Amino acid sequence: MSTHRLVTLYSGSSGNSVFVSSGSTNILIDAGKSAKALCAALREIGSDIGEIDAIFITHEHCDHVSALETLCKKQSIPVHIANESAKKFDRTPDSSVHSRMVRHDPVFSEAVGNMTVTSFRTPHDSSMSVGYRIEFCNESGKHVFGVATDIGYVTPSIREGLTGCEAVVLESNHDPQMLDEGPYPYNLKLRIRSKKGHLSNGECACFAASLAQSGTKGFILAHLSAENNMPELAYDEIYSAISDASVKICVAAPDSPTELALDMEEVSI
């Protein structure tokens, strides 16, 4: 098994968390669902919450932070978060998250072990929303992973943040026809389709094709809507858009880990 790993522990409206590992350094991007579910998912992939060096939060919506309260009571893991998103916890003065939070401006860079984690702003209807670019080195060279979900559209900052990443967790939230014909109220449909909502399969596929042309070798399609999408629709759309058959594509499961297998020796930059 590679010493570098990119795994969605679970992904969707019920909860999100991404595990990134390089050598002895392990981080999480987001901590949704519950502490129990998160710890169980880590054990399932052969890790443990005690091995996590830091947690990086994309934004303050519950499906990305709901495990933090219990985790912060029991673990001394630093939680890196943008100032605007941190205000969610300021409304609860006795929250255990306070003692673990490391507050940042929206665009920041943090060294954790052999990783450098750099944020970039993303458009979403939260107080603040960011994606992350994770860089690390080994004997084969420099490697870069990227994570961007909950994005209304692909901005220049997102494009810059993910270009050159060899492995990317990218939102493929909904099929537009399923959304239009589905059960959601009209206002919620408008919110999802808006520039502060969620990326559709087609928008994801178009952006992924561009990233593949610039060297990305693998994608985990994430944050799929249970009501407005199907894994095969998301997969087929991105598969059709990418001409390079060597690019690996997988769809993140909503309630269990999904790992992207990459030969890191082949994709060093």
C-alpha positions in Angstrom: 0.0 0.0 0.0 1.2 3.5 -0.8 2.5 5.6 2.1 0.2 8.4 0.7 -3.5 8.0 0.9 -6.6 10.0 -0.1 -9.8 8.6 1.4 -13.3 10.0 1.8 -14.5 8.5 5.1 -18.1 9.3 4.1 -19.5 12.0 1.8 -22.9 13.6 1.3 -25.6 15.8 3.0 -25.5 13.6 6.1 -21.8 14.1 6.8 -18.4 14.7 5.2 -14.8 13.9 6.1 -11.7 13.3 4.1 -8.6 11.5 5.4 -5.2 12.5 3.9 -2.0 10.7 4.9 1.6 11.0 3.9 4.1 8.9 5.8 3.5 9.5 9.5 1.4 12.6 9.0 -2.4 12.3 9.0 -5.0 15.0 8.7 -8.7 15.3 8.2 -10.6 17.7 6.0 -13.9 18.3 7.8 -15.5 16.2 10.6 -19.2 15.6 9.9 -21.6 12.9 11.2 -20.6 11.9 14.7 -17.4 11.3 16.5 -18.5 7.6 16.8 -19.0 7.3 13.0 -15.7 9.1 12.3 -13.7 7.0 14.6 -15.3 3.8 13.2 -14.5 4.9 9.6 -10.8 5.6 10.6 -10.6 2.1 12.1 -12.1 0.6 9.0 -9.2 2.0 6.9 -6.6 0.9 9.5 -6.1 4.3 11.2 -7.2 5.7 14.5 -8.3 9.1 15.8 -5.1 9.2 18.0 -3.1 9.3 14.8 -4.7 12.5 13.4 -2.4 15.5 13.6 -4.8 18.2 12.6 -8.4 18.8 11.3 -9.0 21.4 8.6 -12.6 22.8 8.3 -14.0 23.9 4.9 -17.0 25.7 6.4 -19.3 25.6 9.4 -22.4 23.8 8.1 -23.4 20.9 10.3 -22.6 18.1 7.8 -18.9 19.3 8.0 -18.5 20.0 11.7 -21.0 17.9 13.7 -18.4 15.5 15.1 -16.2 18.3 16.4 -17.9 18.9 19.8 -17.4 15.3 21.0 -14.0 15.0 19.4 -12.6 18.1 21.0 -13.8 16.9 24.4 -11.8 13.7 24.1 -8.8 14.6 21.8 -6.3 17.4 21.7 -6.3 17.8 17.9 -5.9 21.3 16.5 -8.8 22.4 14.4 -7.9 24.9 11.7 -10.8 27.1 10.7 -11.5 30.4 9.0 -12.4 33.2 11.4 -15.9 33.7 9.9 -16.7 30.0 10.2 -15.3 29.9 13.8 -18.1 32.3 14.9 -20.5 29.4 14.8 -18.9 28.1 17.9 -18.6 31.6 19.5 -22.4 31.5 19.9 -21.9 28.6 22.4 -19.3 29.9 24.9 -18.9 26.6 26.7 -18.2 24.7 23.5 -15.3 22.3 23.8 -14.2 23.3 20.3 -13.0 26.7 21.5 -9.9 25.3 23.1 -8.9 23.4 20.0 -9.6 26.1 17.3 -6.8 27.7 15.4 -8.3 30.7 13.7 -7.2 31.9 10.3 -7.9 34.4 7.6 -9.8 32.7 4.8 -6.6 32.2 2.7 -3.8 30.6 4.8 -1.1 28.1 4.7 -0.2 25.7 7.6 2.6 23.2 7.9 1.7 19.8 9.5 4.5 17.3 9.6 5.7 16.8 6.1 2.6 18.5 4.6 1.8 22.0 3.7 -2.0 22.7 3.6 -3.1 25.8 1.8 -6.6 27.1 1.6 -8.5 28.8 -1.3 -11.9 30.5 -1.2 -14.9 28.7 -2.6 -18.4 30.1 -3.3 -21.0 28.6 -1.0 -23.9 30.0 1.2 -22.0 29.8 4.5 -20.3 32.4 6.5 -17.0 31.4 4.8 -16.1 28.4 2.6 -12.7 27.2 1.5 -11.1 24.3 -0.3 -7.6 22.9 0.4 -4.5 22.1 -1.5 -2.2 19.6 0.3 1.5 19.4 -0.8 4.1 16.9 0.4 7.4 15.4 -0.7 9.1 12.0 -0.7 12.0 10.4 -2.5 10.1 10.5 -5.8 9.4 14.2 -5.6 6.6 16.6 -4.8 3.0 15.5 -4.7 -0.2 17.5 -4.4 -3.8 16.5 -3.5 -6.8 18.8 -3.6 -10.2 18.9 -1.9 -13.1 21.1 -3.1 -16.8 20.4 -2.3 -19.8 22.7 -1.7 -19.0 24.9 -4.6 -21.6 26.9 -6.5 -19.4 27.3 -9.6 -15.7 27.0 -10.6 -14.0 30.3 -9.7 -10.5 31.4 -10.7 -9.3 30.7 -7.1 -10.7 27.1 -7.3 -9.1 26.5 -10.6 -5.7 27.9 -9.3 -6.0 25.8 -6.1 -6.7 22.5 -7.9 -4.6 22.8 -11.1 -1.5 20.6 -10.8 -3.0 18.3 -8.2 -2.6 14.7 -9.1 -5.5 13.6 -7.0 -8.7 15.6 -6.3 -11.8 15.2 -4.2 -14.3 17.2 -6.3 -18.0 17.8 -5.8 -20.5 16.2 -8.3 -23.6 17.0 -6.4 -26.6 16.7 -8.7 -28.1 15.8 -12.0 -30.0 18.9 -13.2 -32.9 16.9 -14.6 -33.3 14.9 -11.4 -33.2 18.1 -9.4 -35.8 19.8 -11.6 -38.1 16.8 -11.5 -37.4 15.9 -7.8 -39.3 16.5 -4.6 -37.3 19.5 -3.3 -39.2 22.8 -2.9 -38.7 25.4 -5.6 -36.6 27.7 -3.3 -34.3 24.9 -2.4 -33.8 24.0 -6.0 -32.9 27.6 -6.7 -30.4 27.5 -3.9 -28.7 24.3 -5.1 -28.4 25.7 -8.7 -27.2 29.1 -7.6 -23.6 30.4 -7.6 -23.4 29.7 -3.9 -25.0 26.3 -4.1 -23.6 23.0 -5.4 -21.8 21.8 -8.5 -23.7 19.7 -11.0 -22.4 16.5 -12.7 -21.9 18.4 -16.0 -20.0 21.3 -14.3 -17.9 18.8 -12.4 -17.1 16.9 -15.6 -16.1 20.0 -17.6 -13.8 21.1 -14.8 -12.4 17.6 -14.2 -11.5 17.3 -17.9 -9.6 20.6 -17.7 -7.7 19.3 -14.6 -6.9 16.0 -16.3 -5.4 17.9 -19.2 -3.1 19.7 -16.7 -2.0 16.4 -15.0 -4.6 15.2 -12.6 -4.5 11.4 -12.5 -7.4 10.6 -10.2 -10.7 11.9 -8.9 -13.1 11.0 -6.1 -16.5 12.4 -6.9 -18.0 13.7 -3.7 -21.0 15.2 -1.9 -23.5 13.4 -4.2 -27.1 14.2 -3.4 -29.1 11.2 -2.4 -32.3 12.6 -3.9 -31.0 14.4 -7.0 -28.2 12.2 -8.3 -27.0 8.6 -8.8 -23.4 7.3 -8.6 -23.6 5.9 -12.2 -24.8 9.3 -13.6 -21.9 11.2 -11.9 -19.4 8.6 -13.0 -20.6 8.3 -16.6 -20.6 12.0 -17.1 -17.0 12.6 -15.9 -15.8 9.4 -17.6 -17.2 10.6 -20.9 -15.6 14.0 -20.5 -12.0 12.7 -19.9 -10.2 11.4 -22.9 -7.3 9.8 -21.0 -8.3 6.3 -20.0 -5.5 6.1 -17.4 -7.2 8.7 -15.2 -8.8 6.9 -12.2 -12.3 7.9 -11.2 -14.3 6.7 -8.2 -17.5 7.8 -6.5 -17.5 8.5 -2.8 -19.9 6.4 -0.8 -22.2 8.3 1.6 -21.7 6.1 4.7 -18.4 4.2 4.2 -14.8 4.9 3.2 -13.8 5.3 -0.4 -10.1 5.3 -1.3 -8.4 6.5 -4.5 -5.6 4.1 -5.4 -2.7 5.9 -7.1 0.8 4.9 -8.0 2.6 7.9 -6.5 5.8 7.0 -8.3 4.1 7.6 -11.6 2.5 10.9 -10.8 5.2 12.8 -9.0 5.6 16.4 -10.4 
